């Protein structure tokens, strides 16, 4: 499992992030405080406090391509 922190500033950032994550077969979770949502769920992401940094948990050891694609959002 790999963990990184991201910041999604706009609605377009959220849509682009979900479009990237849904291309991958492994699970990706977003953690904000005590809440955890599926990173492939746009509605789940909008239930989080997007003004704060969000922790991403990638449940795969082979996730370098995903990390490269979400690099603009990594803090």
N, C-alpha and C positions, 0 to 999 in steps of 0.2 A: 504494500500500500504506500502511496505517495501523497504527501500533504503540501499544499501551497495556499497562500492567501491571495484573494482577488478583490477588486473593487469594480462594480458595475454602475457607472454613473448615469447612463441614459437608458431609455426604453430600447433604443437601437442596440446598445451594448448587450442587453439581456437577450434580445432576439438573436443576435449574432452568436453569442455564447452558447445558447441552446442549440442552434443549428450546427455548431462545431461538435458539441458533446454527443448529440444524437447519432453521429456517424460511427461511433465506437460501440462495440458490443459489451464492454465491461461496465460495471456500475460506477457512477460518480455521484457523490453526495455533497451537498452544501450545508455547512454548519454555521449558524449564527446564534450565539448565546446558547439557549437550551433547545433550540429548534434545529431539526435536520430535515432536509427535503431532497428529493431526487433532482439532480441537476438537469435532467432531461424534461422536467416539468416547468413550463413557463409560468403557470399559475402558482406553482409552489414557490418559485423564485420571487414572484411579486408579493408573496406573503411574508417575506423576510424584510428586515430593516436594511434597505439598500444604501443608506447613508453611512453605514459602517463597513469595515473590512469583513469579508466572508471567507471562512476556511473551506477549501475544497479537498475532499478525500477521494482519491482515485484508487479504486480497488483492482489494481493491475500492476504487475512489475514491468510490463512492456508498454509504457505510456509516453515515451519521449515525443512521438508525433503530436499527441494531444497537447502536451506542455508547450511545444513549439507554436501550435495554433492559438493557444490562449495567452501567449506571452504578453500581448498588449494590456491584458487585464491584471496580470500578476503584480503584486505590490512588493 
